[in-house]
Amino acid sequence: PNAIAIDGGASPGGWTQFLVEAGCDLVISIDPGALSLSPFPPQVRHLEMSVQAALPVLEQENFHGKVDVYVSDLYLQSDCSPVDLLISYKHLLKPGALCVVTLKGAPGYSQHTVEKAYSN
């Protein structure tokens, strides 16, 4: 109950729809692209911006330690990886939060590297 989820790189909306159907009370879907959800679920908040730009918005709205689920299925073509984004969002997550991150376009990251970085 009262589960909060973040879907980073949400377009077209597959993970967002899954999280709604799984019972999340609030799904914050972050992507500059459109979401293809019809009808648009009332528990979805779409931040039409990059995941990097959304972080200060969520910090200002005091989501610190309130997020139960973080999913990310985005491909970054910059020097920032999905792992780096997860680490930057770490303080928003509750202890034991579920994180699902697709590591596409993130060469050089192994499970050990991710676990080590996240444990710091």
Summary of the structure (lengths in Angstrom):
residues: 120
radius of gyration: 13.6
end to end distance: 29.1
largest distance: 40.9
contacts: 328
relative contact order: 0.18
helix: 32%
strand: 24%
